[in-house]
């Protein structure tokens, strides 16, 4: 049996120097890759007039997000007036689209039928000189009900106001540029749906650039595109000054249960790009999302890219943008790499064939046998499985120590936990390699690692083509590096150069992916980042081998010392895992500035005069636990809130009036009863709903505010209306009674926000916060009417 050192791709005479040099190169490449993800320096108020300035935009953030401004509230009206006044001051002549619209996407809100809202979109157009189409710059100006929305989406709104100002300082664009500030995004995407489906400027579609935020800091990522995106991506890559985006992000986003205003535009045939910054997600949708928490570097990134893209899309022939198919693209230092999507499968198959050629060459050169090569491939799957499982177990242990993390998208200070996951993945890889290297051989393990990457590339080419490059290109680089290393003297420098250059490709592609996956998926899915860390390690196995001493021919104490030396990297990574996790627990403590999130709401049934506290927390925090005691389902009493099991506890009834249901018309023909009513809130509310008791009638047709809405489906008929006007909502129902002539039971509910005035409520102490949920702090009042 050949000694292990003879089964290696490289055998440098000065092994330690080669290892240090290779690691230095990879560290430099990694640093360059991460520097490409930095946000730009914020522009000052003294920046040239034709440039974007985060400081100028921030003044708008302070106004728009001065207070919580949920759709339909007086505060939202104040934000809208500011937007209108700013645009009017730029000479753009804004208009308000005041209408009722239905939901977009999958955010039904538990209505069991349809969700609607009264929306007031602000629209302004910069007319083009010779239009080939229209470019739409979109952001929503409403906030959630519990926070002022400094980042989500006052930052996007304010960035567009600054873009509009800068755009007006230069020559008019060729194409129309339309600024759309949408309403009721948080409720139901209804503002975007109203504009995209019915506004005259939306006729014929166009290119949409949507600005969002799901956090408070970090680079702006172009994370979603329309189909046939090659032309769009080409413009993004050449025009955006800081193009951070990856076709893999598009694949990931499609798997997540999320929608933005961009969804409504896609549903109505538009093309375009969706961008957001997503780090710092602990404050997302909470009272902490204030103007002070807006990272001006992220704001600058948003605005610089949006301004440059508005100018570029405003100048090109928009009719040619969808001529091609999808593109594969990813960030590299200094720009965005991209190639046609049709190359995905050929490259994946080429990588797979290349691994076969490398395996044949390694066997011919005596570096491995077919048996060892097969073992190398099988063994390479071990860290691919063990590291993600270990990362999930690590986070389960952390959340057991700190249960408050369970309701956060990410910890407030996640860096140390992210480092712990990476260190754990490295520890798994190094331990696996130390245990398998001598028996299987470095060359067989390296070829096996490249084989796993190549097979994964083929799988991704089928199921997620935009992400295949993450496995295919490192595998191809590894094959080329391995073939060069086999062709040159092993004890010279070129073999080390070859495998280091190949590993650098893996670092360039996979390190930014690992860094971006953490904020994209949160620590609860840290196993995904661990998986890609292991893939990076597999791409760099020949360099990893340099960290181990040459082990061929040692016996006795020499062999023992070699094994001990080989265990040092694994032990160091394991120690790093424990250290980083421990520092994370020590540093990221809940306090007044970083409160533990809790969720509570209140429901009053005026039929019985009883009230209950409700919480979505499955394991309530101590503060919540004083209000709720056991599980309950409230779907029958409050159908608009859904029928999920919640924690509930008795509450004192508050003197709150239910919504009034006024009959307007009632007639029956051919067994179908047409009932027209008006649902009128009796207090300032965020939403109102009406549900028909399925035991008394089946709805066959319905109209709300004059608009037909869908009926049928697996749940009883109901409608939820956000931002209802004070005069109420007219609802027309055509229904068949279960018992002819018997009355129909209608359950009316409305909901406001804020628990402070309720009897029995004790304010949250410092260190206790509010979960970023659309139901947090909700006060629901319901009543049954028979008609």
C-alpha positions, -999 to +999 in steps of 0.1 A: +000+000+000+014+034-010+020+058+019-005+086+022+020+113+011+025+094-022-013+095-027-014+134-026-019+158-055+010+179-042+042+172-022+060+205-017+094+202-002+087+231+021+053+221+033+047+247+060+057+275+037+034+262+010+005+260+035+011+295+048+014+309+012-018+291+000-038+302+030-026+338+026-037+338-010-072+324-001-076+348+028-068+377+004-092+364-022-119+360+005-113+395+018-116+409-018-149+389-022-163+403+010-152+438+003-174+436-028-204+433-004-196+465+014-221+494+013-208+527-002-200+557+019-231+579+025-234+609+004-235+642+023-259+671+019-232+689-001-230+662-027-234+673-063-270+679-073-271+651-099-259+625-074-277+606-048-271+616-012-281+594+017-280+624+041-305+643+019-327+612+017-325+607+054-343+639+060-373+624+043-369+592+064-373+613+095-405+628+083-421+597+068-412+575+098-418+601+125-447+579+138-464+546+131-484+551+099-505+520+091-526+523+060-557+544+065-545+561+096-541+599+101-504+594+103-504+576+069-522+607+056-495+629+069-468+608+053-487+609+020-490+647+021-452+650+026-446+627-004-470+648-025-455+681-014-420+669-022-429+657-057-449+689-063-418+709-053-398+691-080-424+701-106-437+666-111-474+671-106-482+641-085-517+625-085-534+603-059-550+570-070-578+567-044-595+534-049-604+500-034-583+471-044-580+434-038-550+416-024-520+403-044-499+373-036-507+348-009-513+372+021-550+365+027-549+373+063-572+345+072-602+360+055-614+327+040-624+345+009-607+378-001-588+407+014-594+443+002-583+477+012-589+513+004-556+526-009-542+560-018-512+556-040-491+586-050-480+586-086-457+610-105-443+607-140-412+621-157-422+621-194-397+606-218-385+622-250-391+592-273-405+564-251-401+527-260-420+519-227-421+529-191-398+524-161-416+522-127-397+530-095-418+516-066-417+517-028-445+515-002-451+543+022-473+526+048-458+509+079-469+480+101-492+487+130-466+485+158-437+505+144-428+535+123-411+516+095-379+536+093-363+509+071-395+491+059-402+511+039-395+548+047-360+541+035-372+530+001-398+558-001-372+584+008-346+570-016-371+574-044-378+610-034-341+617-036-338+598-069-366+619-083-348+651-072-315+639-088-332+628-120-348+662-125-314+679-125-303+663-157-317+659-192-351+641-196-349+604-202-358+587-234-384+565-217-411+576-192-400+572-156-429+567-132-426+570-094-452+549-076-455+552-038-479+524-029-503+521+001-514+491+021-484+469+012-482+456+047-519+447+048-523+429+015-502+444-013-534+461-023-518+494-034-495+478-058-523+455-070-545+486-076-519+504-096-506+475-117-541+463-126-561+495-132-540+527-134-538+542-169-500+545-167-497+508-160-514+498-193-490+479-214-467+471-185-431+481-182-399+476-162-403+478-124-376+485-099-390+478-064-372+490-033-376+471+000-360+464+033-363+434+057-338+446+082-317+477+091-283+473+075-262+454+050-257+455+013-287+459-010-293+426-028-311+423-060-329+391-049-358+387-074-364+391-111-391+385-136-387+356-160-364+359-190-342+381-170-310+381-192-315+416-206-325+430-172-295+414-155-272+427-182-284+463-176-281+458-138-245+444-141-232+473-163-252+502-148-255+497-111-225+511-093-227+484-066-243+454-082-249+428-055-271+400-067-271+363-074-294+340-095-292+316-065-311+343-044-339+342-069-342+304-064-341+307-026-367+334-026-391+313-047-391+288-019-399+313+009-435+322+018-429+359+011-444+385-012-437+421-018-453+448-041-432+433-068-455+403-068-485+424-078-466+438-108-454+403-119-490+390-116-500+418-141-473+411-167-446+435-157-408+427-158-382+440-135-360+437-105-367+435-067-340+447-043-337+450-005-312+451+023-319+423+048-293+422+076-303+434+111-336+417+109-342+416+146-360+450+144-381+441+114-417+450+118-412+461+154-413+495+173-375+495+170-376+502+133-371+539+138-353+564+116-323+562+140-319+525+130-315+532+093-280+525+081-271+554+058-246+531+039-275+508+030-296+538+021-269+551-001-266+517-017-303+516-024-304+551-039-272+550-060-283+518-077-318+530-082-307+563-097-282+547-120-307+520-131-335+546-136-311+565-160-300+534-178-334+518-182-347+553-191-323+553-220-324+518-235-349+502-259-372+485-234-388+463-261-356+443-264-351+435-227-370+402-226-356+388-259-333+363-241-338+337-215-327+336-179-291+344-169-268+329-142-251+357-123-232+363-091-210+390-076-173+392-081-149+419-068-155+449-090-187+438-107-213+411-116-203+380-135-230+366-157-235+340-184-266+327-204-288+302-185-287+277-214-251+270-204-261+257-170-266+221-179-237+217-203-214+232-177-228+208-150-223+178-173-188+190-183-179+192-146-191+157-140-172+144-170-141+163-158-142+146-124-142+113-143-112+124-163-094+135-131-102+102-114-087+083-143-056+105-143-052+101-106-054+063-109-030+063-138-004+083-119-007+060-090-023+085-066-055+064-061-072+032-069-108+029-082-117+015-048-103+044-029-118+069-054-153+054-048-146+055-010-135+092-014-168+101-030-189+082-004-169+096+025-172+132+011-210+130+017-204+126+054-196+163+063-222+174+038-248+158+060-232+161+095-223+198+094-259+211+087-274+187+113-248+199+138-255+236+130-292+230+136-285+212+169-262+240+180-290+265+174-315+243+192-291+243+222-287+281+220-325+287+219-330+263+248-307+286+268-323+317+254-359+310+244-366+345+232-346+338+200-374+316+188-396+346+178-368+366+162-358+364+126-323+368+138-306+377+170-299+414+176-261+408+174-258+376+153-221+379+143-208+356+170-234+329+163-227+330+126-190+325+133-199+296+156-218+279+127-189+284+103-164+272+129-186+241+135-188+233+098-150+237+096-145+215+126-167+188+111-147+190+078-113+190+095-122+161+118-136+141+089-105+147+069-081+139+097-099+106+103-101+095+066-069+110+050-044+083+058-065+053+049-083+067+018-056+091+006-056+129-001-060+125-039-090+102-036-107+124-011-101+155-032-115+138-063-144+126-042-151+161-030-151+175-065-174+146-075-199+156-048-198+192-061-203+180-097-232+158-089-248+186-068-243+209-098-262+185-120-290+182-094-293+220-091-293+224-129-325+204-128-342+218-097-327+253-092-307+263-123-298+297-109-279+281-081-260+254-101-229+276-106-222+273-068-213+237-073-205+234-110-178+261-112-158+251-081-159+215-094-146+226-128-119+247-112-110+218-089-107+194-119-085+218-138-063+225-108-060+187-101-051+179-137-024+206-137-011+193-103-008+158-118+009+171-149+037+190-131+063+179-106+046+175-072+075+188-052+077+220-072+057+252-066+033+248-096+013+220-082+005+241-051-002+271-073-027+251-093-047+237-064-046+271-047-060+289-078-087+263-080-096+267-044-097+305-049-126+300-073-145+282-046-138+310-022-149+337-046-182+320-053-191+303-020-178+327+007-202+355-003-230+330-005-223+318+031-222+354+043-255+364+025-273+332+035-271+340+072-293+372+070-314+358+042-325+327+062-318+336+098-300+315+124-329+291+126-318+278+092-281+282+099-276+246+087-279+259+051-249+282+056-231+253+072-237+232+041-222+258+018-193+262+042-186+225+038-189+228+000-163+255+001-141+231+021-145+203-004-135+227-032-103+235-012-094+200+000-059+200-017-051+231+003-066+217+035-042+188+030-012+211+033-023+218+069-014+182+077+021+168+080+035+145+054+025+111+068+040+085+045+061+058+061+060+070+097+058+043+123+055+044+161+060+078+178+065+095+145+032+084+132+015+093+165+030+128+163+018+131+127-017+122+137-016+146+166-004+174+143-032+166+119-058+169+146-047+204+155-069+222+128-100+202+139-094+209+176-088+246+169-121+248+149-140+230+176-126+253+202-137+282+180-172+269+179-175+268+216-158+301+221-179+319+195-212+305+208-202+314+243-193+350+233-226+352+215-246+343+246-225+367+267-228+396+242-263+393+228-284+397+260-319+410+261-322+445+276-342+477+272-324+485+239-327+449+227-359+436+242-372+400+243-401+399+218-436+390+230-469+387+213-503+396+228-537+406+215-572+411+228-606+398+216-640+409+228-672+390+219-701+415+225-727+386+220-717+372+254-699+402+269-667+381+274-631+389+264-599+370+262-562+377+259-546+358+231-510+350+221-493+332+192-465+322+215-464+284+219-441+287+249-451+321+263-425+344+277-429+352+314-446+386+307-471+370+283-477+341+306-494+363+331-522+369+306-527+334+289-529+300+304-540+273+280-546+265+243-577+276+225-591+280+190-611+311+182-620+306+146-658+304+154-659+336+173-633+356+154-630+340+119-609+368+105-581+358+128-580+323+115-585+290+133-549+283+144-544+272+180-533+300+203-527+305+240-557+322+257-567+336+290-596+355+305-597+393+302-619+421+315-645+432+290-638+467+277-666+492+268-658+490+230-687+491+205-688+464+177-691+474+141-726+482+130-743+462+102-770+482+084-794+465+060-797+483+027-817+458+005-830+423+007-848+403-019-851+367-029-856+353-064-855+316-076-842+305-042-813+329-042-814+357-016-796+390-024-787+408+008-770+442+006-756+456+039-732+483+050-705+475+076-697+506+096-669+507+122-679+526+154-643+535+163-610+542+146-599+508+133-573+492+110-596+466+095-632+453+094-645+419+084-677+401+077-681+363+077-712+343+068-720+314+092-718+283+068-744+265+089-770+291+078-761+299+042-738+294+013-726+324-007-727+320-044-717+356-055-704+386-036-694+422-043-676+445-019-675+482-025-688+474-060-661+449-068-667+413-074-647+390-052-640+353-053-662+328-034-659+291-027-628+273-014-621+251+016-630+277+042-663+295+049-669+328+030-655+359+045-640+392+036-614+414+054-613+451+045-582+471+055-583+509+060-621+511+060-636+546+054-656+561+082-688+558+062-684+520+061-682+494+034-711+483+012-713+445+008-736+426-015-741+389-010-760+364-031-766+333-010-786+302-006-801+297+028-795+263+044-831+264+057-854+284+033-868+314+050-845+311+081-823+341+090-786+342+081-760+347+108-734+372+099-703+377+121-690+413+120-656+422+135-632+451+134-598+456+149-577+485+161-542+486+175-528+492+210-535+475+243-525+503+266-561+516+273-576+482+280-586+472+316-562+448+332-533+456+309-500+462+325-474+479+303-444+459+292-414+466+314-380+475+300-364+446+283-398+432+270-407+441+234-432+433+207-430+405+181-430+418+145-463+402+138-493+417+120-515+406+149-494+420+177-512+446+199-545+439+180-578+447+196-607+427+180-644+433+187-670+410+172-708+408+171-733+384+154-761+398+134-791+378+121-808+389+090 
